[in-house]
Amino acid sequence: MSGDTKRVLSSASIKKEYSWKDLYGNEYFYYKDPMKDAVSFVLLQELCERLAFYGLTPNLQTFLKEYLGYTDTSANSYISSFNSILYVTPLISAVISDTLLGLYYTIVIFSFVYMAGLALLTVSSVKSISQPWMIHLSLLVLIAFGAGGIKSCVNVMGAQQFHPEHHRDLITRFYTYFYAAINLGSIVGGIVTPILLQEAGFTASFAFPLAFFILATILFIIGNLMDRYVKPKPQGSAVLQILKVVVYSVFKCSLEKNKVSRGGKFEDNFIEDAKAVFTLLPMFVLIIPFCMAYNNMTTAFLTQAKKMDRDTFGWNMPPAMIQNVDPIAVVISSFVVDSLLFPYLRKHDWMPEPLVRFSIGSLFGAVALACALVVEYQIKSQPLFTVSVWYQVPQFWMIALGEIFLMSTSYEVAFTYSPVSLKAVASAFNLCFFAIASALSAVLFSLCQPWLPDFDPANPT
C-alpha cells in the first residue's frame, strides 16, 4: 500500500511527537500517548487471539478422549506436548523476524498458519469425515507453530511502540495491561466454549475460536493500514549468531575470546549483548516449577473438577468452566497490584526487584498445589460428586497471583534487560523455559499413568 493511502487511513494525522535513531541510523517516530494511539491495536489483537486459544484449550482433553480414544493421563500428556511445541516455535519466528520480515509481517504470516490450523480442527470435529491425521496436523503442527510463532513477537512489538527514553516508565504498565488482555480474552473464551460444547457440540465450540481469531488478525492489520505502528527493520539473525557464539564458546572455553579484539569472529558489542542475554537465563529457569503447576489448570485440575459437585443454582456447570476463576482472578488482582500495591511500593522505594517477584510467584504456585492436594483428599474421603467444585477456587486464585508476579515479570525482564538487537531473542528464550516445563509435565503424566486411573463420569466406579 502506498504511503499516501496509509496517510488517508491514518485518521488525519495523530502526530508522532518523539523520534529515535537506532545504532544503524534508522529513525523511528513515536506517539505522545502510544498506549492509546498504537498499543491499543496490539492489546485488542492479543485479547482476541487469546480468546481463540483459551476458547480452544478447555475442551481439548474431552475432545482427545472422544475422538482418539485417549485416557485422562494420555490426553494430559498430549496437551503438555502440544504446549511444549508451541513454546519452542518462538525461536523459529525470532529468526524470521530478525532476518527477513520484521515483527509485524512475521506475526501476520504465522497468524494465517494458526488460522488454517483452527479451520482444520473445526473440520476434524465433524465425525463423518474426521481422521486422526487431521487432528494431529492441526494441533501439533499448524496451531502449535502458528500460536507459538506469534507468541514472542506480539509482546515485543507492543513494547516497541514506546519511546526508549520518554516512555520508559510505561513499560511495566504495558506488560500488566498485556497480561490483563490475555486474561480478559481467556474469560470470554473459557466461558463460552464449554457451554457451546455442552449445548451444540465440538464443531460449534471450535468454530467460535476460529471466528475470533479471524477478527484478531483483521484488527491487527487495520492498525498497520492506519500507519499506527513503529516497525523496526530486521537487523540480522540474532538467534543464529547467538547459537554460533555458544558453539564457539564451548570450543574455546571462553566467551571473551570470541571478541574481535581478542582474535575472535564476533564484534565486541555483540558479545557484550550476548552476555546480557545469557545473564537472564538463570532467572528464566525459575519459570519451570511454576509453569508445571500452571499447566495443571487444563489437565489435572480439570480431571479433579469432573469428580466434584458442579451444581450451580440448579445448573450442572461444565467442568472446564471452573478454569475461568484464573483469568477473572488475574484481571481483578492485576488491577489491585498495578493501581494500589505497586504505586505504594514505588512511592516508598520498596518496589521488589524482578528476582523477588519471581520468588513470590513461585511461592504462590506451591500454595496452589497444596490447595489442590487438600481438595483431592476431600474428594477421596467422601462419595463422588459431593464435594463442591467451588472448593477449587483457592488453587486457581493462587495460580493467578503467581502469574502476575512471575509470568508478567518474565515478559518484562526479557524486554527491559535485553539489548535492543536481541529483544525478540530474549523473549523467545523466555518462552523456551515454558516449553521445558510443558515437556517435563508430559513426561511426568506418562510416568504417573499407572497410578492415575482413567475417570469416566458416566461410569465413575
N, C-alpha and C positions, 0 to 999 in steps of 0.2 A: 504494500500500500504506500502511496506517495506521502511525502511529508505534508503537503497541502491538505490532503484528505484527513490525515491524522489531526491536524490543527483544527479543522472544522468540527471533528467529532469530540475534540477535547474540551468541550464546554467553555469556549471563547476565552479561554485562557486564564486559568488559575495560574498565577505567577509562581515560578520556581525561583525563590529568592537567594538560595545559597548555592555555591559552586565548590567543586573539589577536584583536584587533579591526582590521579594515581601515579605510581612510580614510573609508568610508561608514558606519561604526559597526556593520557586520555582525560578529558574534562567532563564531569557529570554535574547535573543541576538537580537541586532538591527543593521540595515544597517547605514552606514555613511550618505547616501542620501536616506532616506526612501521614500521621495516624488516620486522619480523615480523608485526605486527598489521594493517597496511594495505597496505604496498608489496608484500608477498609476492603478493597477488592481482594487482597490476598487472604484476609480473615474470612470473608464470605466464601471464597473458594475452599478454604480449609474446612470451614463449617459444613458445607455441602458434601465435600469429599469424605469427611469423617462420618457424616450421617450415612453415606453409602456403605462405608466399610463396617461401621458398627451396627448398621442395619443388617449386614450380611452375617457377621460372626455369631450372633446369639443362636442362630438356627443350624449352624454347621454340624454340631455334634449329632443332633437328631437326624439331619439330612444324610450324613455319612452312615449312620446306623441303619436307616431305612433303605437307602439306595445301594450301598456297598456291603451291607450285612456286617458292619464292624461292631465290636463290643465297645463299652464305655471307654476302657483304657486304650484300645486301638484307635478309637476316634480322637481321644485326647492327645495321643502321641502324634497322630496325623496332623491335627491342628497346630501342635507345637512345631512340627517340621515345616508346615506352611509358614508359620511366623518366622522361623529361622531363615528360610529362603528370602522372605520379604525383607528382613533386616540386613541381609548381606548385599542385596541388589544395589543399595545406595553407593557402594564403591564403584559399580559399573557406571551409574548415572553421573557420579562425580567426574570420572574420566571424560565422559562425553561432554558434560557441561564445561569442563575446564579447557578442553582441547578444540572442540568443534562448534558447539551450538550456544553456549551460554546457558544460564539458568532458565530463562523464560522458555526458550524453544525446547529444551530438554524436558521441562515439565509438560509442555503441550504434547510432545511425541509419546512420552510414557503414559500420559492420560488416555490417549487413544488405544494403547495396548491394554490398559486397565479396562477401558470401556468394552473392548472386544471380549475380554475375559468374563465380565459381568453378563454380557449378552449370551455368551456360550453357556454359562452356568444356568441362566434362566431357561435356555432351550433344553439343557440336560435334565431339568426338573420335570419335563413332560415325559411321563413314564413310557408312553408308546414308542418314543424314539431315543430314550436315554441310553447311553453307553458309558461304561466305566472310563474309557479314554477321554470322553468329553469332560467328565468331572475332574480327572487328574490334570488335563491340559489347562482347563480354565483356572483351577485353584493353584496348582504348583508351578505353573509357568506364567500364564497371562496376568492373572490378578496379582500373584506374588511379585512378579517383575514390574508390573505397572504401578502398583501401590508403593512398592519399595523404591522404584526409580524416582518417584516424585517426592518421597518422604524426606530425604536430606536436602532437597532443593527448595521446597516451599518456605520453610522457616528461615533459611539463609536469605532468600530473595526478599522476604518481608523485612528482615533486619537491615538489608542493604538500602532500603528506602530512607533510612535515617542518616543525616549528615554525621560523619565521624567525630566532629567536634561540637557542633551546635546542638545535636540531639543525643549526645552520649548518655544522658540521664534517663532517656526514654526507653532504652533497650530492655531493662528489667521489666518495665510495664508492658512492653510489646509481648515479651515471652509469657507473661501472666495472661494477657488477653488472648494470645495464640492458643495457650492450653485451655483457656475457658471456651474458645470457639470449638476446639476439638470436642470438648465435653458437652457443649450445647447440641452439636450435631449428633453426638452419641446418645443423648437423652431421647431425641426425636426418633432416631433410627431404632434404638433399643426398645422403645415403647411400641412403635407401630408394627415392626416386622413380626414379633412374636404373636401379636393379635391377628395379623394377616395370615400367618401360618395356621393358627388355630381355626380361623373362620373361612379362609379361602384356599389354603394350601401353599406349597413351596413356590410354585410359579409366580404367584402374586407377591409373595414375600421377597423374592429375588428381583422382580421387575421394579419394585419400589426403589431399592438402592440404585439400580441402573438409571432410572429416571432422574434421580437427584444428582448422580454423578455427571450425567449429560448437562444438567443445569450448572454444576460446579465449573465444568470446562467452559461453558458459554460465558459465565460471569468473568472468569479469568481472562479470556480472550477479549472481552469487551473492555476491560481495564487497559489492555495494550492498545486497542483501537482508539481509545481516548487519550493515548500518549501519557498515561499516568505513571509509568514505571521508570525507575532508574535501572538500566540494564548494563552492568559492567561487561566489558568484552572478555572473551576467553583469553587466558594468558598462558596456555600450555598445560600439559598433563602433569599436574602436581602429584596425583596418585602414583603414576608410573615413575616419576622422579623419586618420590619417597621410597617406593619399593626398591629402586636401584640403590638408593642411599643405604637402605637396610642391608642389602646383599653385600655391597662393598664394605660396609662397616663390620660385618661378620668376618669377612676375609682379612680385614686389616686390624680387627680387634680394637677399632677406634673410630669414633665419629669425626673427630677433629682432623684426622689425616685425609679425609675426603675433600677438604677445602683446597681450592686452587693455590692459596698461599702456602699450603703445606705439601704441595705436589699432587693433590688430588684432582678429580674431574668435575667438581661442582663449585659454583660460585660461593664465596664465603657467606654472603647474605642468605642464600638458600639453605645452607647447612644450619645457620642460626635459626631460620624459620622452622626447619625440620625439628631441631632440638626443642623449640617451643611447643610443637605438636606432641612430640614424644613425652614431654613432661606432663601432659594431660592424661596419658594412658593409665597410670596408676589410679588416678581419680575415677576414670571411667570403669575400672574393674569393680568399683563399689556398686555399680549398676546391677551386676549379675544377681546377687542374692535377692535384692528387692524385686527384680523383674521375674524371677522364678516364683515369688509369691504372687505378683501381679497376674501372671499367666493363669493362675487358678480360677480367675473370675469366669472365664469362658469354658473351663474344663471341670475341675474337681468341685468347685463351688456350685456349678450347675447340676452335677450329679447329686450333690447333697440336697439341693433345693427340691429335686424330684421326689425325695423321701419324706418331705415335710408337708404340713397342712398349709395349703395355699388359698384357703377360703378367705376372700376379701369382700365383706359386705354382701355375701351370697354369690359372689362370682369366683369361679375357680381360675385363679390367675395363672397364666403360663409360667413355668419355672424360670425361663430366661428373663422374665420381666424384672425380677429382683435385682438383676445386674445394674439396673438404672439408678440404684442407690448411689453407685460410684460416681457417675457424671454429675448427678444432682449435688452430691456432697462436694465435688470438685468446684462446681460453679459457686455454691454458697461459701465454701471455705476460701476459695480464691479471692472473692470479694472482701472477706474479713481480713485475710492476710495482706492483700495489696492496699486496701483502703485504711486499715486500722493498725495492724501489727507492724508491718514493715516501716510505714512512716513514723510510728512511735519509736521503733528501734533506731532508725536513722537519725531522728531528732536528738536522741541521747547518745549517739555514736556507739550503739550496741549491735548494729546490723551484723549477723553472723556471716562469716566467710563461707564460700561455696562448700569447702570440705565439711564444715559443721552442718550445713544444710543437708548434705549428702548423708551424714551420720544420723541426723534426725529422721530423714526419710526412711532409711534402713530400719531404724527402730520401730517406726510405725508399721512397716512390713512384717516385722517379727510379731508385733502385737496382734496384727490381723490374723496371722496363722494360729496364734494362741487362742483367739476368739473362735476361729473355725474348729479348733480341736475341742473346745468346750461344747460347741453346738453338736459336733459329731458324737460326743459322749452322751449328750442328752437324747439324740436320735436312737443310739444303740440301747439306751436304758429304758426306752418307752416304746409302745407299739408304733408301727409305721403310720405316717400321715397324721400324727397327733401333735408334734412339736411345730409351732407356728413358724412359717418361713421368715417372718419379720425378726426372728432371733438372729438372722444373718446380717442385719443392718450394721452392727458394730464392725464386723470384719470388712465389709465393703467400705465403710466410712474411714477405717484406718488405712486401707489401701489408697483411698482418695487423698488423705493427708500426706501419705508418703509420696504420691505423685507430685503434689505441689512443691514439696521440699526437695525431692530428688530429681524427678524427670524434667520438670521445667527448668531446674537449675542446670541439669546436664546440657540442655539446649543452649542455655545462656553461656555456660562455660565454653562450649565448643565454638561459639561465635566470638565472644568477648576476648578470650585469652589466646586465640589463634591469630597468626599473621594474616594480613589482607589476602595474600595469594593462596592461602591454604584453608580458608574458612569452610568451603564445601568438603574438603578432605577431612577436616576435624569433625564436621557434622556426620560424615559417613562413618568415620571411626567410632564415633559415639554410638551410632546405631548398630555397629557390628557387635558391640557388647550386649545389646538387646538380642541379637541373633544367637550369641553364645548361650545366653540364659534360656532361650527357647529350645535350642538344641539339647541342653542339659535337661530341660523339662521333658522333652521327648524321650530321652534315654531313661530318665527316672520312671516315667509312666510304663515304659516297656519292661524295665526290671521289676517293677512292683505288680505287674499284671497278675501273677499267681495269687497275690494276697488281696486283689481288688476284683471280686466277682462282678459280673455284669448285672446291672439293675434294670429290670423291665417293669415300669409302673403298672402295666396290665397284668403281670404275673409276678408280684413282689416277693413271693416266698422263696 
